[in-house]
Amino acid sequence: MGDALHAILGPQPGLTLAAAALQANVAAAAGILFVAAARLTVRRRFGPEAAYQLWGIPPMATLIGLALFFVNLPKGFTAEPALAALAGPALLVWLLGVAATAAVFALAQARFQAELAAGRAGPAVVGFISPRIVMPAEADGYAAEELELIRAHERTHVARKDPRAIALLTLAQCLCWFNPMIHVAARLLRLDQELACDAAVMLRRPKSRALYASTLLKTQLAATPLPLGCYWPARGRHPLEVRVALLAQTRSLSASKGGGGVVHAPHDAIRP
């Protein structure tokens, strides 16, 4: 087994794997930069679903980077003695970073569960193996039609297997904690995922745009992060402006009979 490993990875398999991981992260960062630059244009021209599908590019770039590394790996690859001496400490630092990042996510998940138990969390989809839709205790404040739209949104997340995509993203954040672009991707991907989910709901319910937009404005944003689940986080500029602006792009929304109007966000509000 050891001979086979050395035959594939060379006399220093640990360093070879580290170099491969570094190249994979560089390739992933390049893919993320491309998506970050293209997503707004794609969203405007082809819709939120197309922008969300762009996030398949970084994993593909990662696999291509790994393939190119091993194809071009010199036979008997070795590193300088000074670099080889750093392998042990570097591995320890990486493992500590993985453990610390996982602990942060676990704590955030526990806090969200505590908020959920107190009736202050939701609407959201929690879990990824057997995802479930959760609602806040004050859900009685919604009309039946509003509750149905909220549930339709969350059911769409489940049907599209979005929680599993988020779980894989969280795993990537743990393993690649040192790569800042992974964390940038996590924020942007969640946003695009929510917008794509909104678009999917409206595709099936085109006459409910005004009610859907007003329902979004009534929902509370999640102040507590949810690493394993789908939700709308309260970070930065009010993100509901983005969702309402997307709903208003294709159709003008009129004010409701009760006097409540739909917020029409400025054009730059769709730039998260």
Secondary structure per residue as TSV (DSSP state, phi and psi in degrees):
chain	resnum	aa	ss	phi	psi
A	1	M	-	360.0	-46.4
A	2	G	H	-64.0	-38.6
A	3	D	H	-65.3	-39.6
A	4	A	H	-65.4	-39.3
A	5	L	H	-63.6	-43.2
A	6	H	H	-68.4	-32.6
A	7	A	H	-65.5	-33.2
A	8	I	H	-85.4	-46.1
A	9	L	H	-102.1	-3.1
A	10	G	-	91.3	-177.2
A	11	P	S	-71.4	-14.0
A	12	Q	-	-125.6	73.1
A	13	P	H	-59.4	-35.0
A	14	G	H	-61.7	-45.6
A	15	L	H	-68.4	-35.8
A	16	T	H	-62.8	-44.3
A	17	L	H	-64.8	-38.1
A	18	A	H	-63.4	-43.1
A	19	A	H	-64.8	-38.6
A	20	A	H	-64.4	-41.9
A	21	A	H	-63.5	-39.1
A	22	L	H	-63.0	-45.3
A	23	Q	H	-65.8	-37.9
A	24	A	H	-62.7	-39.6
A	25	N	H	-68.8	-36.9
A	26	V	H	-63.8	-43.5
A	27	A	H	-64.0	-41.1
A	28	A	H	-63.1	-43.3
A	29	A	H	-60.9	-40.2
A	30	A	H	-63.6	-42.0
A	31	G	H	-63.8	-39.9
A	32	I	H	-65.9	-42.0
A	33	L	H	-60.8	-40.4
A	34	F	H	-62.5	-47.8
A	35	V	H	-64.1	-43.2
A	36	A	H	-59.7	-35.0
A	37	A	H	-78.1	-29.8
A	38	A	H	-96.6	-20.8
A	39	R	H	-62.9	-39.1
A	40	L	H	-67.2	-42.7
A	41	T	H	-63.8	-44.5
A	42	V	H	-63.8	-39.4
A	43	R	H	-63.4	-43.5
A	44	R	H	-66.5	-38.2
A	45	R	H	-87.9	-34.9
A	46	F	H	-122.0	-7.0
A	47	G	-	103.5	165.8
A	48	P	H	-62.6	-33.9
A	49	E	H	-64.2	-41.1
A	50	A	H	-64.2	-39.2
A	51	A	H	-64.5	-39.0
A	52	Y	H	-67.2	-37.7
A	53	Q	H	-65.3	-20.5
A	54	L	G	-59.7	-24.0
A	55	W	G	-72.3	-0.3
A	56	G	G	-77.4	-12.7
A	57	I	H	-70.4	-46.9
A	58	P	H	-57.1	-43.8
A	59	P	H	-61.6	-38.4
A	60	M	H	-64.5	-41.0
A	61	A	H	-62.9	-37.4
A	62	T	H	-62.8	-46.9
A	63	L	H	-64.0	-39.6
A	64	I	H	-65.2	-41.2
A	65	G	H	-60.7	-42.0
A	66	L	H	-65.4	-43.8
A	67	A	H	-61.3	-44.3
A	68	L	H	-64.1	-35.9
A	69	F	H	-62.5	-49.0
A	70	F	H	-74.4	-29.0
A	71	V	H	-65.8	-38.6
A	72	N	S	-95.5	7.1
A	73	L	-	-67.5	121.2
A	74	P	-	-65.3	141.6
A	75	K	T	-67.5	131.7
A	76	G	T	74.4	31.9
A	77	F	-	-57.5	128.4
A	78	T	-	-135.4	159.1
A	79	A	-	-113.5	165.9
A	80	E	-	-61.5	146.9
A	81	P	H	-55.4	-38.4
A	82	A	H	-64.0	-40.0
A	83	L	H	-69.8	-38.4
A	84	A	H	-62.7	-33.3
A	85	A	H	-68.2	-21.2
A	86	L	T	-86.1	-7.3
A	87	A	H	-60.4	-46.6
A	88	G	H	-61.8	-53.8
A	89	P	H	-59.7	-38.2
A	90	A	H	-64.6	-40.5
A	91	L	H	-63.1	-40.7
A	92	L	H	-63.6	-44.1
A	93	V	H	-61.4	-42.8
A	94	W	H	-62.6	-45.3
A	95	L	H	-63.0	-39.7
A	96	L	H	-64.4	-39.1
A	97	G	H	-64.7	-41.8
A	98	V	H	-60.6	-46.1
A	99	A	H	-64.2	-42.5
A	100	A	H	-65.8	-42.9
A	101	T	H	-65.6	-42.7
A	102	A	H	-62.0	-38.0
A	103	A	H	-65.3	-40.3
A	104	V	H	-61.9	-45.1
A	105	F	H	-65.7	-40.4
A	106	A	H	-63.1	-40.6
A	107	L	H	-64.9	-42.3
A	108	A	H	-63.2	-40.5
A	109	Q	H	-63.0	-42.0
A	110	A	H	-64.6	-39.8
A	111	R	H	-64.8	-41.0
A	112	F	H	-63.6	-41.3
A	113	Q	H	-62.7	-36.5
A	114	A	H	-66.6	-41.4
A	115	E	H	-63.2	-37.5
A	116	L	H	-64.6	-43.5
A	117	A	H	-63.3	-29.8
A	118	A	T	-85.6	-0.7
A	119	G	T	80.0	17.8
A	120	R	-	-108.8	6.4
A	121	A	-	-114.0	150.8
A	122	G	-	109.3	169.0
A	123	P	S	-72.8	145.2
A	124	A	E	-165.5	168.0
A	125	V	E	-112.8	122.9
A	126	V	E	-109.5	136.3
A	127	G	-	91.6	166.2
A	128	F	S	-133.9	-21.4
A	129	I	S	-79.9	-52.0
A	130	S	S	-127.8	76.9
A	131	P	-	-63.9	145.1
A	132	R	E	-135.1	148.8
A	133	I	E	-87.6	131.4
A	134	V	E	-121.9	147.7
A	135	M	-	-129.6	151.7
A	136	P	-	-72.0	162.3
A	137	A	G	-63.7	-30.1
A	138	E	G	-82.8	20.0
A	139	A	G	-62.3	-16.5
A	140	D	G	-64.7	-16.3
A	141	G	G	-76.3	-4.2
A	142	Y	S	-97.7	146.5
A	143	A	-	-71.6	162.0
A	144	A	H	-59.0	-39.5
A	145	E	H	-66.1	-36.2
A	146	E	H	-68.4	-42.1
A	147	L	H	-62.1	-38.0
A	148	E	H	-66.0	-37.8
A	149	L	H	-67.3	-40.6
A	150	I	H	-62.9	-45.9
A	151	R	H	-65.4	-35.7
A	152	A	H	-63.2	-39.5
A	153	H	H	-63.3	-47.7
A	154	E	H	-69.2	-36.5
A	155	R	H	-64.9	-32.8
A	156	T	H	-64.2	-40.0
A	157	H	H	-56.7	-46.5
A	158	V	H	-65.3	-45.4
A	159	A	H	-63.2	-34.3
A	160	R	T	-83.8	-1.1
A	161	K	T	59.9	33.6
A	162	D	H	-61.9	-37.9
A	163	P	H	-58.9	-33.4
A	164	R	H	-70.3	-37.1
A	165	A	H	-62.3	-39.5
A	166	I	H	-67.6	-37.6
A	167	A	H	-63.3	-42.7
A	168	L	H	-64.7	-37.8
A	169	L	H	-63.9	-42.3
A	170	T	H	-63.8	-39.6
A	171	L	H	-61.6	-42.6
A	172	A	H	-62.8	-37.6
A	173	Q	H	-64.2	-36.0
A	174	C	H	-69.0	-48.5
A	175	L	H	-70.9	-32.9
A	176	C	T	-113.3	41.0
A	177	W	T	-58.2	-25.3
A	178	F	T	-81.2	-10.0
A	179	N	-	-96.6	106.2
A	180	P	H	-62.5	-27.6
A	181	M	H	-68.0	-27.1
A	182	I	H	-63.1	-40.6
A	183	H	H	-73.9	-33.0
A	184	V	H	-62.8	-45.5
A	185	A	H	-60.2	-37.9
A	186	A	H	-60.6	-42.7
A	187	R	H	-68.8	-46.8
A	188	L	H	-68.7	-38.3
A	189	L	H	-64.2	-42.4
A	190	R	H	-59.3	-42.3
A	191	L	H	-61.7	-49.3
A	192	D	H	-64.2	-33.4
A	193	Q	H	-63.9	-43.9
A	194	E	H	-65.3	-42.0
A	195	L	H	-65.2	-39.3
A	196	A	H	-65.8	-37.0
A	197	C	H	-66.9	-42.9
A	198	D	H	-56.8	-46.3
A	199	A	H	-62.2	-38.8
A	200	A	H	-65.1	-40.1
A	201	V	H	-64.9	-44.8
A	202	M	H	-69.5	-25.0
A	203	L	H	-63.9	-35.2
A	204	R	H	-87.1	-21.3
A	205	R	-	-131.4	61.5
A	206	P	G	-62.3	-24.4
A	207	K	G	-83.8	-1.5
A	208	S	G	-104.6	16.8
A	209	R	H	-60.1	-48.1
A	210	A	H	-62.8	-45.3
A	211	L	H	-65.8	-39.8
A	212	Y	H	-62.6	-44.3
A	213	A	H	-63.6	-44.0
A	214	S	H	-67.4	-32.5
A	215	T	H	-67.4	-40.1
A	216	L	H	-57.3	-41.2
A	217	L	H	-70.3	-18.1
A	218	K	H	-87.2	-20.6
A	219	T	S	-75.3	145.3
A	220	Q	-	-85.8	142.9
A	221	L	-	-82.7	146.7
A	222	A	B	-78.9	113.5
A	223	A	S	-79.1	-21.4
A	224	T	S	-100.2	125.3
A	225	P	-	-60.5	151.0
A	226	L	-	-127.1	92.0
A	227	P	S	-62.4	-36.7
A	228	L	S	-114.1	79.3
A	229	G	E	163.1	174.7
A	230	C	E	-113.6	128.7
A	231	Y	-	-162.2	175.3
A	232	W	-	-110.2	107.0
A	233	P	B	-77.8	146.7
A	234	A	-	-92.3	85.1
A	235	R	-	-136.3	139.6
A	236	G	S	69.2	-154.6
A	237	R	S	-60.1	145.7
A	238	H	-	-49.9	110.8
A	239	P	T	-70.7	-18.7
A	240	L	H	-65.5	-23.8
A	241	E	H	-58.3	-38.6
A	242	V	H	-63.4	-47.0
A	243	R	H	-67.7	-42.6
A	244	V	H	-67.5	-38.4
A	245	A	H	-61.4	-39.0
A	246	L	H	-66.7	-37.5
A	247	L	H	-67.6	-30.3
A	248	A	H	-85.7	-9.0
A	249	Q	H	-65.1	-38.5
A	250	T	S	-99.2	-12.2
A	251	R	S	-154.8	134.7
A	252	S	-	-74.2	134.7
A	253	L	-	-102.2	131.9
A	254	S	-	-91.7	160.8
A	255	A	-	-69.2	150.1
A	256	S	-	-76.1	163.3
A	257	K	T	-62.8	-28.5
A	258	G	T	-76.9	2.4
A	259	G	S	94.7	-8.4
A	260	G	-	-81.2	129.8
A	261	G	-	-100.2	163.2
A	262	V	-	-92.0	131.8
A	263	V	-	-73.3	124.9
A	264	H	-	-100.3	105.1
A	265	A	-	-73.2	150.8
A	266	P	-	-64.3	160.5
A	267	H	G	-57.7	-38.3
A	268	D	G	-76.6	-2.8
A	269	A	G	-70.9	-16.6
A	270	I	G	-88.6	12.1
A	271	R	-	-106.3	88.6
A	272	P	-	-67.3	360.0
